[in-house]
């Protein structure tokens, strides 16, 4: 995330198995939302021009889907309800898909673009 602010250009080459692809995409989208440039050359290669200045200074950080999954599971076990504003179907976090497994197990899942509810 700091590469666009570096004095020179940066190149990132990923080595080995990529296990956090949704988080890579999340970071790319966040940088672009800030008005910063990143070139996704291939699945494993990124080029980031240096000396950039961000243009967005108010940025909403969505809740952590990994942490929310524990509460979704508690709702499933206890028959309770968990609602997470700011974490919906548009999330790029891979762990938001945990609610799909809960739904297959019989939970009621309601999602809008910005909210997830598990009952």
C-alpha positions, -999 to +999 in steps of 0.1 A: +000+000+000+029+024+004+045+016-030+027+044-048+042+069-024+078+057-029+103+079-047+107+055-076+086+029-094+080-005-078+076-040-092+060-068-072+065-104-083+046-130-063+064-163-057+047-196-046+011-205-042-013-175-039-035-181-010-050-146-004-062-136-038-093-118-025-071-096-003-048-088-032-079-077-052-091-057-021-059-038-019-058-030-056-094-017-054-086+004-024-056+019-040-077+028-071-104+043-049-077+066-034-069+077-070-036+058-071-023+038-101-013+002-100-008-020-131-018-056-128+005-071-155-004-107-147-016-129-119+018-126-103+032-093-115+023-057-105+039-024-114+033+007-093+045+041-105+061+061-077+057+097-066+019+095-065-004+114-043-038+100-031-069+120-038-094+104-014-090+112+023-122+098+037-124+060+031-148+036+047-131+004+059-156-024+059-158-048+089-135-079+089-154-108+073-131-133+090-139-120+125-176-117+116-177-154+107-174-164+144-205-143+151-224-157+121-216-192+135-229-183+169-262-171+154-264-205+136-257-225+168-280-204+191-308-195+167-299-158+172-294-131+147-263-112+136-264-081+114-232-066+100-237-032+084-210-023+060-203-059+051-225-071+022-225-089-011-201-064-027-173-073-003-141-084-019-131-103+012-131-140+005-144-150+040-178-134+034-187-166+015-188-184+048-225-173+050-232-194+019-221-225+038-243-215+067-272-211+043-267-246+030-268-258+066-303-242+070-296-207+082-315-178+067-290-154+051-301-120+038-276-098+020-277-064+003-247-047-012-238-033+022-254-055+049-253-092+058-279-107+082-277-143+094-306-159+114 
